[in-house]
């Protein structure tokens, strides 16, 4: 059985509050809105190719696969229509069910605030809670912010032997715990 993810409220470096929670199929519209807000460079860094439109069928399959085949986490903020998703990370289990591959996207106006670190730290904790052994991700070598983040989180970063434009980031999950970078909780709404 998959252990439940405990929601996290935190304040980012710039003082903005975010709520990190498990993603569900009901988040499809918000994820599509978030996709529309990404600039072409962010889309290229995330998908490692030019992407102009979201693949809605692929998104639906991804969301439907949770929690059996992986887990997705969303960072949300209040918005006029309810919430906006300003960051999203997920892992998909490998065929051996002991290893996983991760992906992450953070909205440009939340870059450099610690949100990427918080999302990845939460995802690593969720992977460890599931008893996974290794996490890996494929990152374009020109994506210096993501490669720095991976290094700070303890990932090894090595060239992909099949593609010199890509780095493979790997983390042994039985290494010491990765913790969230912030100790102060987000202000309550009450």
C-alpha positions in Angstrom: 0.0 0.0 0.0 1.2 3.5 -0.9 1.8 5.7 2.2 -0.3 8.9 2.2 1.4 12.2 1.4 1.1 14.8 4.2 0.3 18.2 2.8 2.9 21.0 3.4 2.3 24.7 3.8 5.4 26.8 3.6 6.8 30.3 3.0 9.2 30.7 0.2 12.3 32.9 0.3 10.4 35.9 -1.0 7.7 35.5 1.6 5.0 34.1 -0.6 3.1 31.1 0.8 2.5 27.9 -1.1 0.6 24.7 -0.4 2.2 21.4 -1.5 -0.2 18.5 -1.9 -0.7 15.3 -3.9 -2.1 15.8 -7.3 -5.2 14.2 -8.6 -7.1 13.8 -11.8 -9.3 16.8 -10.8 -6.3 19.0 -11.3 -6.3 18.6 -15.1 -7.7 22.0 -15.9 -5.3 23.8 -13.5 -2.3 21.9 -15.0 -3.4 22.9 -18.5 -3.7 26.5 -17.3 -0.2 26.3 -15.9 1.1 24.9 -19.1 -0.4 27.9 -21.0 1.5 30.2 -18.6 5.0 28.6 -19.4 7.2 30.4 -21.8 8.8 28.6 -24.8 12.2 28.3 -23.0 10.6 26.7 -19.9 8.7 24.3 -22.1 11.8 23.3 -23.9 13.7 22.8 -20.7 10.9 20.6 -19.3 10.2 18.5 -22.4 13.7 18.7 -24.0 12.1 19.6 -27.3 9.9 22.2 -28.8 6.3 21.8 -27.5 3.6 24.2 -28.5 0.5 22.4 -27.2 -0.1 20.1 -24.2 -0.8 16.5 -24.9 -4.0 16.2 -23.0 -4.3 12.4 -23.5 -0.8 11.9 -22.1 -1.7 14.1 -19.2 -4.9 12.2 -18.4 -3.0 8.9 -18.6 -0.3 10.3 -16.2 -2.9 11.5 -13.7 -4.8 8.2 -13.9 -1.7 6.3 -13.2 -1.3 7.8 -9.7 -0.8 6.3 -7.1 -0.2 2.8 -8.5 2.5 3.8 -10.9 3.9 7.0 -9.3 3.1 10.1 -7.4 2.6 13.7 -8.4 2.9 16.8 -6.2 1.6 20.2 -6.9 2.4 23.6 -5.3 -0.7 25.7 -5.3 -1.5 29.3 -4.5 -4.9 31.0 -4.1 -6.3 32.5 -7.3 -9.5 34.2 -8.5 -10.8 30.8 -9.9 -9.8 28.9 -6.8 -6.1 27.9 -7.1 -3.2 28.1 -9.5 -0.6 25.4 -9.7 2.8 27.2 -9.7 4.9 24.1 -9.5 4.5 20.4 -10.3 6.8 17.4 -9.8 6.2 13.7 -10.2 7.9 10.3 -10.2 7.0 7.3 -12.3 8.0 3.8 -11.1 10.3 1.8 -13.3 9.4 -1.7 -14.4 11.3 -3.1 -11.4 9.1 -1.0 -9.0 12.3 -0.2 -7.0 13.5 2.7 -9.0 11.8 5.8 -10.5 12.2 8.7 -12.9 11.3 12.2 -11.9 10.3 15.4 -13.7 9.6 18.9 -12.3 8.3 22.2 -13.6 8.2 25.5 -11.7 6.5 28.7 -13.0 9.0 31.3 -14.1 7.9 33.8 -11.5 8.5 31.3 -8.8 12.1 30.5 -9.9 14.8 31.2 -7.4 12.4 31.2 -4.4 13.2 27.7 -3.2 10.0 26.2 -4.6 11.9 23.7 -6.8 14.0 22.6 -3.8 10.8 22.2 -1.7 9.0 20.2 -4.4 12.0 17.9 -5.0 12.6 17.4 -1.3 9.0 16.4 -0.8 9.1 14.1 -3.8 12.3 12.4 -2.5 10.6 11.9 0.9 7.6 10.4 -0.8 9.9 8.1 -2.8 11.7 7.0 0.4 8.4 6.4 2.1 7.5 4.0 -0.7 10.7 2.2 -0.2 12.2 3.1 -3.6 15.9 2.6 -4.0 17.0 5.1 -6.7 15.6 8.1 -8.4 16.8 9.5 -11.7 16.0 12.3 -14.1 17.2 13.4 -17.5 18.1 17.1 -17.7 19.3 19.2 -20.6 23.0 20.2 -19.9 22.0 23.9 -20.6 19.5 23.8 -17.7 22.0 25.0 -15.2 19.5 25.9 -12.5 18.1 22.3 -12.4 21.6 20.8 -12.5 22.6 23.0 -9.5 19.4 22.0 -7.7 20.1 18.3 -8.3 23.6 18.6 -7.0 22.5 20.4 -3.9 20.0 17.6 -3.2 22.7 15.0 -3.4 22.1 13.7 -6.9 25.1 12.6 -9.0 25.2 14.4 -12.3 26.8 12.6 -15.2 26.7 12.9 -19.0 24.2 10.7 -20.8 26.4 8.4 -22.9 23.8 8.3 -25.7 23.2 12.1 -25.9 25.8 14.7 -25.1 23.1 17.4 -24.7 21.6 15.6 -21.7 22.8 14.9 -18.1 21.5 12.0 -16.0 20.8 12.9 -12.4 20.7 10.0 -10.0 20.0 9.8 -6.2 20.4 6.8 -4.0 17.4 7.0 -1.8 18.9 5.0 1.0 21.3 8.0 1.6 20.6 10.5 4.5 17.3 12.2 4.4 16.7 15.3 2.3 14.7 17.9 4.3 12.6 20.9 3.3 14.7 24.1 3.1 12.3 26.2 5.2 11.4 25.9 8.8 8.8 28.6 9.1 5.2 27.7 8.3 3.1 29.7 5.9 0.8 32.2 7.6 -2.7 30.8 8.4 -5.7 32.1 6.6 -7.6 32.6 9.8 
